[in-house]
Amino acid sequence: MDPTASPADASPVPEDKARLRARILARRRRRGAAARHRAETGFAEHLARVLAGTGTGDLAAFLPLPDEPPLLSALTQAHHRGHRVWLPVVEPLRQLSWVQWHPDAPLVQGALPGLLEPAGERHGAEVFTAVRVLLVPVVAVDEAGVRLGFGGGYYDRFLPRVTGTQHRLEAMACCYADEVLPAGTVPHEAHDAVLGSVLTERGVVPLGPSGQ
């Protein structure tokens, strides 16, 4: 909970989120190598279909940790098909910068423990004038589009900067298919970003009113 909040601001929502997050992350850790390998093929296939509709539009994504959706093949294929790929770098004050990635790009330890980030020139939200698809890492998302993140608030701060009418951008959650939960499952706070679709290893699922 925000240490600056007053007792009147206290809410059970962060604790509810923490319990749901812990349960889903524990299930991720139990996912076997064979299942992850099958999922890697699925993510690559379905992301390629999404990007095929963008011409050579740029992709912004994330470099997955071992338990996260296996996207490395998908990112590599996107690069080889001519899409510029941008990955996030964690900055102070819970901000994100973006570095262009390619399969041979050097990686360095990021500001957060265990997080590898691409080395290179850092850019701000201006690169999103060319980005057509943004994959947002989530622990889960519900059918109403409410995302359960990792608790840092980075994307809740960043998404409003690039999802306005001046950007032709599809911001998609990215998680395993069994992490797409019924509407109302994910606790929602006013600052939480709501997304319109999710990329899973089984395909793209529309969220919100259009998906229900």
mmCIF file of the C-alpha atoms, coordinates in Angstrom:
data_MODEL
# 
_entry.id   MODEL 
# 
loop_
_atom_site.group_PDB 
_atom_site.id 
_atom_site.type_symbol 
_atom_site.label_atom_id 
_atom_site.label_alt_id 
_atom_site.label_comp_id 
_atom_site.label_asym_id 
_atom_site.label_entity_id 
_atom_site.label_seq_id 
_atom_site.pdbx_PDB_ins_code 
_atom_site.Cartn_x 
_atom_site.Cartn_y 
_atom_site.Cartn_z 
_atom_site.occupancy 
_atom_site.B_iso_or_equiv 
_atom_site.pdbx_formal_charge 
_atom_site.auth_seq_id 
_atom_site.auth_comp_id 
_atom_site.auth_asym_id 
_atom_site.auth_atom_id 
_atom_site.pdbx_PDB_model_num 
ATOM 1   C CA . MET A 1 1   ? 0.000   0.000   0.000   1.00 0.00 ? 1   MET A CA 1 
ATOM 2   C CA . ASP A 1 2   ? 1.107   3.557   -0.694  1.00 0.00 ? 2   ASP A CA 1 
ATOM 3   C CA . PRO A 1 3   ? 2.994   4.672   2.443   1.00 0.00 ? 3   PRO A CA 1 
ATOM 4   C CA . THR A 1 4   ? 1.660   8.193   1.939   1.00 0.00 ? 4   THR A CA 1 
ATOM 5   C CA . ALA A 1 5   ? -1.972  7.079   2.132   1.00 0.00 ? 5   ALA A CA 1 
ATOM 6   C CA . SER A 1 6   ? -4.029  8.040   5.144   1.00 0.00 ? 6   SER A CA 1 
ATOM 7   C CA . PRO A 1 7   ? -6.051  5.478   7.134   1.00 0.00 ? 7   PRO A CA 1 
ATOM 8   C CA . ALA A 1 8   ? -9.193  6.762   5.416   1.00 0.00 ? 8   ALA A CA 1 
ATOM 9   C CA . ASP A 1 9   ? -7.653  5.685   2.086   1.00 0.00 ? 9   ASP A CA 1 
ATOM 10  C CA . ALA A 1 10  ? -7.057  2.123   3.275   1.00 0.00 ? 10  ALA A CA 1 
ATOM 11  C CA . SER A 1 11  ? -8.534  -0.497  0.964   1.00 0.00 ? 11  SER A CA 1 
ATOM 12  C CA . PRO A 1 12  ? -8.451  -4.288  0.899   1.00 0.00 ? 12  PRO A CA 1 
ATOM 13  C CA . VAL A 1 13  ? -7.847  -4.231  -2.863  1.00 0.00 ? 13  VAL A CA 1 
ATOM 14  C CA . PRO A 1 14  ? -4.001  -4.337  -2.738  1.00 0.00 ? 14  PRO A CA 1 
ATOM 15  C CA . GLU A 1 15  ? -4.150  -7.305  -0.367  1.00 0.00 ? 15  GLU A CA 1 
ATOM 16  C CA . ASP A 1 16  ? -6.688  -9.057  -2.592  1.00 0.00 ? 16  ASP A CA 1 
ATOM 17  C CA . LYS A 1 17  ? -4.430  -8.461  -5.575  1.00 0.00 ? 17  LYS A CA 1 
ATOM 18  C CA . ALA A 1 18  ? -1.423  -9.820  -3.688  1.00 0.00 ? 18  ALA A CA 1 
ATOM 19  C CA . ARG A 1 19  ? -3.244  -13.045 -2.831  1.00 0.00 ? 19  ARG A CA 1 
ATOM 20  C CA . LEU A 1 20  ? -4.425  -13.573 -6.401  1.00 0.00 ? 20  LEU A CA 1 
ATOM 21  C CA . ARG A 1 21  ? -0.965  -12.726 -7.756  1.00 0.00 ? 21  ARG A CA 1 
ATOM 22  C CA . ALA A 1 22  ? 0.726   -15.216 -5.422  1.00 0.00 ? 22  ALA A CA 1 
ATOM 23  C CA . ARG A 1 23  ? -1.675  -17.990 -6.425  1.00 0.00 ? 23  ARG A CA 1 
ATOM 24  C CA . ILE A 1 24  ? -1.196  -17.492 -10.157 1.00 0.00 ? 24  ILE A CA 1 
ATOM 25  C CA . LEU A 1 25  ? 2.574   -17.095 -9.952  1.00 0.00 ? 25  LEU A CA 1 
ATOM 26  C CA . ALA A 1 26  ? 2.772   -20.336 -7.972  1.00 0.00 ? 26  ALA A CA 1 
ATOM 27  C CA . ARG A 1 27  ? 0.886   -22.063 -10.797 1.00 0.00 ? 27  ARG A CA 1 
ATOM 28  C CA . ARG A 1 28  ? 3.305   -20.577 -13.322 1.00 0.00 ? 28  ARG A CA 1 
ATOM 29  C CA . ARG A 1 29  ? 6.227   -22.086 -11.449 1.00 0.00 ? 29  ARG A CA 1 
ATOM 30  C CA . ARG A 1 30  ? 4.619   -25.517 -11.690 1.00 0.00 ? 30  ARG A CA 1 
ATOM 31  C CA . ARG A 1 31  ? 4.228   -25.302 -15.467 1.00 0.00 ? 31  ARG A CA 1 
ATOM 32  C CA . GLY A 1 32  ? 6.376   -27.991 -17.065 1.00 0.00 ? 32  GLY A CA 1 
ATOM 33  C CA . ALA A 1 33  ? 9.043   -27.544 -19.718 1.00 0.00 ? 33  ALA A CA 1 
ATOM 34  C CA . ALA A 1 34  ? 6.976   -29.345 -22.370 1.00 0.00 ? 34  ALA A CA 1 
ATOM 35  C CA . ALA A 1 35  ? 4.003   -27.052 -21.781 1.00 0.00 ? 35  ALA A CA 1 
ATOM 36  C CA . ARG A 1 36  ? 6.225   -23.976 -21.984 1.00 0.00 ? 36  ARG A CA 1 
ATOM 37  C CA . HIS A 1 37  ? 7.726   -25.227 -25.241 1.00 0.00 ? 37  HIS A CA 1 
ATOM 38  C CA . ARG A 1 38  ? 4.282   -25.716 -26.781 1.00 0.00 ? 38  ARG A CA 1 
ATOM 39  C CA . ALA A 1 39  ? 3.269   -22.272 -25.558 1.00 0.00 ? 39  ALA A CA 1 
ATOM 40  C CA . GLU A 1 40  ? 6.358   -20.707 -27.152 1.00 0.00 ? 40  GLU A CA 1 
ATOM 41  C CA . THR A 1 41  ? 5.266   -21.996 -30.547 1.00 0.00 ? 41  THR A CA 1 
ATOM 42  C CA . GLY A 1 42  ? 1.743   -20.698 -29.994 1.00 0.00 ? 42  GLY A CA 1 
ATOM 43  C CA . PHE A 1 43  ? 2.826   -17.211 -28.934 1.00 0.00 ? 43  PHE A CA 1 
ATOM 44  C CA . ALA A 1 44  ? 5.105   -16.917 -31.976 1.00 0.00 ? 44  ALA A CA 1 
ATOM 45  C CA . GLU A 1 45  ? 2.361   -18.043 -34.371 1.00 0.00 ? 45  GLU A CA 1 
ATOM 46  C CA . HIS A 1 46  ? -0.318  -15.734 -33.028 1.00 0.00 ? 46  HIS A CA 1 
ATOM 47  C CA . LEU A 1 47  ? 1.892   -12.678 -32.637 1.00 0.00 ? 47  LEU A CA 1 
ATOM 48  C CA . ALA A 1 48  ? 2.999   -13.119 -36.248 1.00 0.00 ? 48  ALA A CA 1 
ATOM 49  C CA . ARG A 1 49  ? -0.660  -12.976 -37.300 1.00 0.00 ? 49  ARG A CA 1 
ATOM 50  C CA . VAL A 1 50  ? -1.200  -9.794  -35.304 1.00 0.00 ? 50  VAL A CA 1 
ATOM 51  C CA . LEU A 1 51  ? 1.867   -8.122  -36.770 1.00 0.00 ? 51  LEU A CA 1 
ATOM 52  C CA . ALA A 1 52  ? 0.970   -9.164  -40.306 1.00 0.00 ? 52  ALA A CA 1 
ATOM 53  C CA . GLY A 1 53  ? -1.810  -6.606  -40.156 1.00 0.00 ? 53  GLY A CA 1 
ATOM 54  C CA . THR A 1 54  ? 0.568   -3.765  -39.294 1.00 0.00 ? 54  THR A CA 1 
ATOM 55  C CA . GLY A 1 55  ? 2.796   -3.836  -42.351 1.00 0.00 ? 55  GLY A CA 1 
ATOM 56  C CA . THR A 1 56  ? 6.250   -3.190  -40.933 1.00 0.00 ? 56  THR A CA 1 
ATOM 57  C CA . GLY A 1 57  ? 4.960   -1.405  -37.834 1.00 0.00 ? 57  GLY A CA 1 
ATOM 58  C CA . ASP A 1 58  ? 7.099   -1.537  -34.726 1.00 0.00 ? 58  ASP A CA 1 
ATOM 59  C CA . LEU A 1 59  ? 6.523   -3.897  -31.807 1.00 0.00 ? 59  LEU A CA 1 
ATOM 60  C CA . ALA A 1 60  ? 7.043   -3.011  -28.146 1.00 0.00 ? 60  ALA A CA 1 
ATOM 61  C CA . ALA A 1 61  ? 7.178   -6.027  -25.867 1.00 0.00 ? 61  ALA A CA 1 
ATOM 62  C CA . PHE A 1 62  ? 9.143   -7.395  -22.929 1.00 0.00 ? 62  PHE A CA 1 
ATOM 63  C CA . LEU A 1 63  ? 11.953  -9.856  -22.328 1.00 0.00 ? 63  LEU A CA 1 
ATOM 64  C CA . PRO A 1 64  ? 10.309  -12.648 -20.315 1.00 0.00 ? 64  PRO A CA 1 
ATOM 65  C CA . LEU A 1 65  ? 11.603  -14.043 -17.061 1.00 0.00 ? 65  LEU A CA 1 
ATOM 66  C CA . PRO A 1 66  ? 11.799  -17.871 -16.926 1.00 0.00 ? 66  PRO A CA 1 
ATOM 67  C CA . ASP A 1 67  ? 8.253   -18.324 -15.604 1.00 0.00 ? 67  ASP A CA 1 
ATOM 68  C CA . GLU A 1 68  ? 6.676   -15.709 -17.870 1.00 0.00 ? 68  GLU A CA 1 
ATOM 69  C CA . PRO A 1 69  ? 5.122   -16.398 -21.277 1.00 0.00 ? 69  PRO A CA 1 
ATOM 70  C CA . PRO A 1 70  ? 7.965   -17.579 -23.549 1.00 0.00 ? 70  PRO A CA 1 
ATOM 71  C CA . LEU A 1 71  ? 8.188   -14.797 -26.124 1.00 0.00 ? 71  LEU A CA 1 
ATOM 72  C CA . LEU A 1 72  ? 11.789  -14.998 -27.281 1.00 0.00 ? 72  LEU A CA 1 
ATOM 73  C CA . SER A 1 73  ? 10.989  -16.934 -30.467 1.00 0.00 ? 73  SER A CA 1 
ATOM 74  C CA . ALA A 1 74  ? 8.127   -14.545 -31.218 1.00 0.00 ? 74  ALA A CA 1 
ATOM 75  C CA . LEU A 1 75  ? 10.381  -11.504 -30.806 1.00 0.00 ? 75  LEU A CA 1 
ATOM 76  C CA . THR A 1 76  ? 13.128  -13.063 -32.907 1.00 0.00 ? 76  THR A CA 1 
ATOM 77  C CA . GLN A 1 77  ? 10.705  -13.855 -35.712 1.00 0.00 ? 77  GLN A CA 1 
ATOM 78  C CA . ALA A 1 78  ? 9.265   -10.342 -35.559 1.00 0.00 ? 78  ALA A CA 1 
ATOM 79  C CA . HIS A 1 79  ? 12.760  -8.891  -35.953 1.00 0.00 ? 79  HIS A CA 1 
ATOM 80  C CA . HIS A 1 80  ? 13.548  -11.126 -38.912 1.00 0.00 ? 80  HIS A CA 1 
ATOM 81  C CA . ARG A 1 81  ? 10.280  -10.108 -40.598 1.00 0.00 ? 81  ARG A CA 1 
ATOM 82  C CA . GLY A 1 82  ? 11.366  -6.479  -40.522 1.00 0.00 ? 82  GLY A CA 1 
ATOM 83  C CA . HIS A 1 83  ? 9.625   -5.154  -37.408 1.00 0.00 ? 83  HIS A CA 1 
ATOM 84  C CA . ARG A 1 84  ? 11.664  -2.994  -35.082 1.00 0.00 ? 84  ARG A CA 1 
ATOM 85  C CA . VAL A 1 85  ? 11.356  -4.433  -31.578 1.00 0.00 ? 85  VAL A CA 1 
ATOM 86  C CA . TRP A 1 86  ? 11.485  -2.197  -28.497 1.00 0.00 ? 86  TRP A CA 1 
ATOM 87  C CA . LEU A 1 87  ? 11.970  -3.494  -24.974 1.00 0.00 ? 87  LEU A CA 1 
ATOM 88  C CA . PRO A 1 88  ? 11.516  -1.570  -21.716 1.00 0.00 ? 88  PRO A CA 1 
ATOM 89  C CA . VAL A 1 89  ? 14.170  -0.351  -19.313 1.00 0.00 ? 89  VAL A CA 1 
ATOM 90  C CA . VAL A 1 90  ? 13.218  0.451   -15.742 1.00 0.00 ? 90  VAL A CA 1 
ATOM 91  C CA . GLU A 1 91  ? 14.005  4.017   -14.712 1.00 0.00 ? 91  GLU A CA 1 
ATOM 92  C CA . PRO A 1 92  ? 13.755  5.854   -11.356 1.00 0.00 ? 92  PRO A CA 1 
ATOM 93  C CA . LEU A 1 93  ? 10.352  7.054   -10.153 1.00 0.00 ? 93  LEU A CA 1 
ATOM 94  C CA . ARG A 1 94  ? 8.672   3.995   -11.720 1.00 0.00 ? 94  ARG A CA 1 
ATOM 95  C CA . GLN A 1 95  ? 9.189   5.212   -15.275 1.00 0.00 ? 95  GLN A CA 1 
ATOM 96  C CA . LEU A 1 96  ? 10.037  3.240   -18.418 1.00 0.00 ? 96  LEU A CA 1 
ATOM 97  C CA . SER A 1 97  ? 12.438  3.947   -21.245 1.00 0.00 ? 97  SER A CA 1 
ATOM 98  C CA . TRP A 1 98  ? 12.686  1.863   -24.419 1.00 0.00 ? 98  TRP A CA 1 
ATOM 99  C CA . VAL A 1 99  ? 15.705  0.339   -26.189 1.00 0.00 ? 99  VAL A CA 1 
ATOM 100 C CA . GLN A 1 100 ? 15.686  -1.199  -29.654 1.00 0.00 ? 100 GLN A CA 1 
ATOM 101 C CA . TRP A 1 101 ? 16.350  -4.950  -29.473 1.00 0.00 ? 101 TRP A CA 1 
ATOM 102 C CA . HIS A 1 102 ? 17.630  -7.582  -31.873 1.00 0.00 ? 102 HIS A CA 1 
ATOM 103 C CA . PRO A 1 103 ? 18.510  -11.234 -31.214 1.00 0.00 ? 103 PRO A CA 1 
ATOM 104 C CA . ASP A 1 104 ? 22.223  -10.516 -30.715 1.00 0.00 ? 104 ASP A CA 1 
ATOM 105 C CA . ALA A 1 105 ? 21.709  -7.423  -28.557 1.00 0.00 ? 105 ALA A CA 1 
ATOM 106 C CA . PRO A 1 106 ? 23.742  -7.442  -25.327 1.00 0.00 ? 106 PRO A CA 1 
ATOM 107 C CA . LEU A 1 107 ? 21.739  -7.687  -22.130 1.00 0.00 ? 107 LEU A CA 1 
ATOM 108 C CA . VAL A 1 108 ? 22.632  -6.150  -18.785 1.00 0.00 ? 108 VAL A CA 1 
ATOM 109 C CA . GLN A 1 109 ? 21.302  -6.456  -15.261 1.00 0.00 ? 109 GLN A CA 1 
ATOM 110 C CA . GLY A 1 110 ? 18.417  -4.046  -14.783 1.00 0.00 ? 110 GLY A CA 1 
ATOM 111 C CA . ALA A 1 111 ? 17.423  -2.013  -11.781 1.00 0.00 ? 111 ALA A CA 1 
ATOM 112 C CA . LEU A 1 112 ? 15.119  -4.756  -10.495 1.00 0.00 ? 112 LEU A CA 1 
ATOM 113 C CA . PRO A 1 113 ? 16.563  -8.039  -9.166  1.00 0.00 ? 113 PRO A CA 1 
ATOM 114 C CA . GLY A 1 114 ? 16.801  -10.783 -11.780 1.00 0.00 ? 114 GLY A CA 1 
ATOM 115 C CA . LEU A 1 115 ? 15.663  -8.494  -14.594 1.00 0.00 ? 115 LEU A CA 1 
ATOM 116 C CA . LEU A 1 116 ? 17.804  -8.387  -17.732 1.00 0.00 ? 116 LEU A CA 1 
ATOM 117 C CA . GLU A 1 117 ? 17.427  -5.387  -20.001 1.00 0.00 ? 117 GLU A CA 1 
ATOM 118 C CA . PRO A 1 118 ? 18.856  -4.549  -23.435 1.00 0.00 ? 118 PRO A CA 1 
ATOM 119 C CA . ALA A 1 119 ? 21.894  -2.300  -23.498 1.00 0.00 ? 119 ALA A CA 1 
ATOM 120 C CA . GLY A 1 120 ? 21.772  0.635   -25.864 1.00 0.00 ? 120 GLY A CA 1 
ATOM 121 C CA . GLU A 1 121 ? 20.389  4.095   -26.425 1.00 0.00 ? 121 GLU A CA 1 
ATOM 122 C CA . ARG A 1 122 ? 17.320  4.785   -24.321 1.00 0.00 ? 122 ARG A CA 1 
ATOM 123 C CA . HIS A 1 123 ? 14.269  6.465   -25.788 1.00 0.00 ? 123 HIS A CA 1 
ATOM 124 C CA . GLY A 1 124 ? 11.028  7.806   -24.383 1.00 0.00 ? 124 GLY A CA 1 
ATOM 125 C CA . ALA A 1 125 ? 7.427   7.573   -25.504 1.00 0.00 ? 125 ALA A CA 1 
ATOM 126 C CA . GLU A 1 126 ? 8.286   9.294   -28.798 1.00 0.00 ? 126 GLU A CA 1 
ATOM 127 C CA . VAL A 1 127 ? 9.158   5.900   -30.342 1.00 0.00 ? 127 VAL A CA 1 
ATOM 128 C CA . PHE A 1 128 ? 5.493   4.949   -30.021 1.00 0.00 ? 128 PHE A CA 1 
ATOM 129 C CA . THR A 1 129 ? 4.613   7.066   -33.035 1.00 0.00 ? 129 THR A CA 1 
ATOM 130 C CA . ALA A 1 130 ? 5.802   4.008   -35.014 1.00 0.00 ? 130 ALA A CA 1 
ATOM 131 C CA . VAL A 1 131 ? 4.770   1.243   -32.586 1.00 0.00 ? 131 VAL A CA 1 
ATOM 132 C CA . ARG A 1 132 ? 1.606   -0.529  -33.644 1.00 0.00 ? 132 ARG A CA 1 
ATOM 133 C CA . VAL A 1 133 ? 1.495   -3.331  -31.061 1.00 0.00 ? 133 VAL A CA 1 
ATOM 134 C CA . LEU A 1 134 ? 2.450   -3.143  -27.390 1.00 0.00 ? 134 LEU A CA 1 
ATOM 135 C CA . LEU A 1 135 ? 2.542   -6.374  -25.376 1.00 0.00 ? 135 LEU A CA 1 
ATOM 136 C CA . VAL A 1 136 ? 1.956   -5.604  -21.713 1.00 0.00 ? 136 VAL A CA 1 
ATOM 137 C CA . PRO A 1 137 ? 3.226   -8.179  -19.204 1.00 0.00 ? 137 PRO A CA 1 
ATOM 138 C CA . VAL A 1 138 ? 0.543   -9.280  -16.775 1.00 0.00 ? 138 VAL A CA 1 
ATOM 139 C CA . VAL A 1 139 ? 0.128   -11.959 -14.147 1.00 0.00 ? 139 VAL A CA 1 
ATOM 140 C CA . ALA A 1 140 ? -3.498  -12.282 -15.254 1.00 0.00 ? 140 ALA A CA 1 
ATOM 141 C CA . VAL A 1 141 ? -6.261  -10.298 -16.906 1.00 0.00 ? 141 VAL A CA 1 
ATOM 142 C CA . ASP A 1 142 ? -10.002 -10.676 -16.640 1.00 0.00 ? 142 ASP A CA 1 
ATOM 143 C CA . GLU A 1 143 ? -12.544 -10.619 -19.438 1.00 0.00 ? 143 GLU A CA 1 
ATOM 144 C CA . ALA A 1 144 ? -13.434 -7.020  -18.593 1.00 0.00 ? 144 ALA A CA 1 
ATOM 145 C CA . GLY A 1 145 ? -9.848  -6.016  -19.459 1.00 0.00 ? 145 GLY A CA 1 
ATOM 146 C CA . VAL A 1 146 ? -8.675  -5.400  -15.883 1.00 0.00 ? 146 VAL A CA 1 
ATOM 147 C CA . ARG A 1 147 ? -5.042  -6.435  -15.653 1.00 0.00 ? 147 ARG A CA 1 
ATOM 148 C CA . LEU A 1 148 ? -3.236  -7.850  -12.664 1.00 0.00 ? 148 LEU A CA 1 
ATOM 149 C CA . GLY A 1 149 ? 0.337   -6.629  -12.890 1.00 0.00 ? 149 GLY A CA 1 
ATOM 150 C CA . PHE A 1 150 ? 3.346   -7.277  -10.740 1.00 0.00 ? 150 PHE A CA 1 
ATOM 151 C CA . GLY A 1 151 ? 2.649   -4.455  -8.317  1.00 0.00 ? 151 GLY A CA 1 
ATOM 152 C CA . GLY A 1 152 ? 5.205   -1.920  -9.505  1.00 0.00 ? 152 GLY A CA 1 
ATOM 153 C CA . GLY A 1 153 ? 2.821   0.423   -11.287 1.00 0.00 ? 153 GLY A CA 1 
ATOM 154 C CA . TYR A 1 154 ? 5.156   1.049   -14.237 1.00 0.00 ? 154 TYR A CA 1 
ATOM 155 C CA . TYR A 1 155 ? 2.616   0.303   -16.952 1.00 0.00 ? 155 TYR A CA 1 
ATOM 156 C CA . ASP A 1 156 ? -0.227  2.038   -15.124 1.00 0.00 ? 156 ASP A CA 1 
ATOM 157 C CA . ARG A 1 157 ? 1.895   5.187   -15.385 1.00 0.00 ? 157 ARG A CA 1 
ATOM 158 C CA . PHE A 1 158 ? 3.108   4.592   -18.918 1.00 0.00 ? 158 PHE A CA 1 
ATOM 159 C CA . LEU A 1 159 ? 0.022   3.395   -20.779 1.00 0.00 ? 159 LEU A CA 1 
ATOM 160 C CA . PRO A 1 160 ? -1.964  6.673   -20.558 1.00 0.00 ? 160 PRO A CA 1 
ATOM 161 C CA . ARG A 1 161 ? 0.907   8.389   -22.386 1.00 0.00 ? 161 ARG A CA 1 
ATOM 162 C CA . VAL A 1 162 ? 0.619   6.210   -25.506 1.00 0.00 ? 162 VAL A CA 1 
ATOM 163 C CA . THR A 1 163 ? -2.989  5.077   -25.759 1.00 0.00 ? 163 THR A CA 1 
ATOM 164 C CA . GLY A 1 164 ? -4.547  8.404   -26.737 1.00 0.00 ? 164 GLY A CA 1 
ATOM 165 C CA . THR A 1 165 ? -6.055  9.194   -30.098 1.00 0.00 ? 165 THR A CA 1 
ATOM 166 C CA . GLN A 1 166 ? -2.733  10.430  -31.487 1.00 0.00 ? 166 GLN A CA 1 
ATOM 167 C CA . HIS A 1 167 ? -1.316  6.885   -31.416 1.00 0.00 ? 167 HIS A CA 1 
ATOM 168 C CA . ARG A 1 168 ? -2.391  4.034   -33.720 1.00 0.00 ? 168 ARG A CA 1 
ATOM 169 C CA . LEU A 1 169 ? -1.511  1.477   -31.098 1.00 0.00 ? 169 LEU A CA 1 
ATOM 170 C CA . GLU A 1 170 ? -3.022  -1.799  -29.948 1.00 0.00 ? 170 GLU A CA 1 
ATOM 171 C CA . ALA A 1 171 ? -2.007  -2.366  -26.333 1.00 0.00 ? 171 ALA A CA 1 
ATOM 172 C CA . MET A 1 172 ? -2.492  -6.038  -25.526 1.00 0.00 ? 172 MET A CA 1 
ATOM 173 C CA . ALA A 1 173 ? -2.049  -7.950  -22.311 1.00 0.00 ? 173 ALA A CA 1 
ATOM 174 C CA . CYS A 1 174 ? 0.175   -11.002 -22.664 1.00 0.00 ? 174 CYS A CA 1 
ATOM 175 C CA . CYS A 1 175 ? -0.280  -14.108 -20.526 1.00 0.00 ? 175 CYS A CA 1 
ATOM 176 C CA . TYR A 1 176 ? -1.104  -17.796 -20.680 1.00 0.00 ? 176 TYR A CA 1 
ATOM 177 C CA . ALA A 1 177 ? -4.628  -18.725 -21.760 1.00 0.00 ? 177 ALA A CA 1 
ATOM 178 C CA . ASP A 1 178 ? -5.514  -20.106 -18.313 1.00 0.00 ? 178 ASP A CA 1 
ATOM 179 C CA . GLU A 1 179 ? -4.657  -16.709 -16.823 1.00 0.00 ? 179 GLU A CA 1 
ATOM 180 C CA . VAL A 1 180 ? -7.547  -15.014 -18.635 1.00 0.00 ? 180 VAL A CA 1 
ATOM 181 C CA . LEU A 1 181 ? -10.116 -14.942 -15.835 1.00 0.00 ? 181 LEU A CA 1 
ATOM 182 C CA . PRO A 1 182 ? -13.854 -14.256 -15.673 1.00 0.00 ? 182 PRO A CA 1 
ATOM 183 C CA . ALA A 1 183 ? -14.894 -10.601 -15.565 1.00 0.00 ? 183 ALA A CA 1 
ATOM 184 C CA . GLY A 1 184 ? -14.774 -9.218  -12.044 1.00 0.00 ? 184 GLY A CA 1 
ATOM 185 C CA . THR A 1 185 ? -12.111 -11.660 -10.857 1.00 0.00 ? 185 THR A CA 1 
ATOM 186 C CA . VAL A 1 186 ? -9.260  -9.148  -10.808 1.00 0.00 ? 186 VAL A CA 1 
ATOM 187 C CA . PRO A 1 187 ? -9.701  -6.441  -8.139  1.00 0.00 ? 187 PRO A CA 1 
ATOM 188 C CA . HIS A 1 188 ? -9.799  -3.003  -9.732  1.00 0.00 ? 188 HIS A CA 1 
ATOM 189 C CA . GLU A 1 189 ? -8.475  0.353   -8.520  1.00 0.00 ? 189 GLU A CA 1 
ATOM 190 C CA . ALA A 1 190 ? -9.081  3.689   -10.204 1.00 0.00 ? 190 ALA A CA 1 
ATOM 191 C CA . HIS A 1 191 ? -5.507  3.970   -11.500 1.00 0.00 ? 191 HIS A CA 1 
ATOM 192 C CA . ASP A 1 192 ? -5.450  0.468   -13.045 1.00 0.00 ? 192 ASP A CA 1 
ATOM 193 C CA . ALA A 1 193 ? -5.054  0.398   -16.817 1.00 0.00 ? 193 ALA A CA 1 
ATOM 194 C CA . VAL A 1 194 ? -7.784  -1.501  -18.678 1.00 0.00 ? 194 VAL A CA 1 
ATOM 195 C CA . LEU A 1 195 ? -6.855  -3.294  -21.906 1.00 0.00 ? 195 LEU A CA 1 
ATOM 196 C CA . GLY A 1 196 ? -8.909  -4.317  -24.909 1.00 0.00 ? 196 GLY A CA 1 
ATOM 197 C CA . SER A 1 197 ? -7.319  -7.646  -25.818 1.00 0.00 ? 197 SER A CA 1 
ATOM 198 C CA . VAL A 1 198 ? -4.855  -10.280 -24.672 1.00 0.00 ? 198 VAL A CA 1 
ATOM 199 C CA . LEU A 1 199 ? -2.331  -12.374 -26.584 1.00 0.00 ? 199 LEU A CA 1 
ATOM 200 C CA . THR A 1 200 ? -2.178  -15.968 -25.370 1.00 0.00 ? 200 THR A CA 1 
ATOM 201 C CA . GLU A 1 201 ? -0.563  -19.117 -26.737 1.00 0.00 ? 201 GLU A CA 1 
ATOM 202 C CA . ARG A 1 202 ? -4.015  -20.064 -28.086 1.00 0.00 ? 202 ARG A CA 1 
ATOM 203 C CA . GLY A 1 203 ? -4.719  -16.798 -29.872 1.00 0.00 ? 203 GLY A CA 1 
ATOM 204 C CA . VAL A 1 204 ? -5.899  -13.254 -29.300 1.00 0.00 ? 204 VAL A CA 1 
ATOM 205 C CA . VAL A 1 205 ? -8.854  -12.838 -26.949 1.00 0.00 ? 205 VAL A CA 1 
ATOM 206 C CA . PRO A 1 206 ? -10.922 -9.606  -27.085 1.00 0.00 ? 206 PRO A CA 1 
ATOM 207 C CA . LEU A 1 207 ? -11.619 -8.081  -23.683 1.00 0.00 ? 207 LEU A CA 1 
ATOM 208 C CA . GLY A 1 208 ? -14.129 -5.591  -22.347 1.00 0.00 ? 208 GLY A CA 1 
ATOM 209 C CA . PRO A 1 209 ? -17.647 -5.134  -23.744 1.00 0.00 ? 209 PRO A CA 1 
ATOM 210 C CA . SER A 1 210 ? -16.602 -6.398  -27.188 1.00 0.00 ? 210 SER A CA 1 
ATOM 211 C CA . GLY A 1 211 ? -15.325 -9.629  -25.710 1.00 0.00 ? 211 GLY A CA 1 
ATOM 212 C CA . GLN A 1 212 ? -18.253 -10.457 -23.466 1.00 0.00 ? 212 GLN A CA 1 
# 
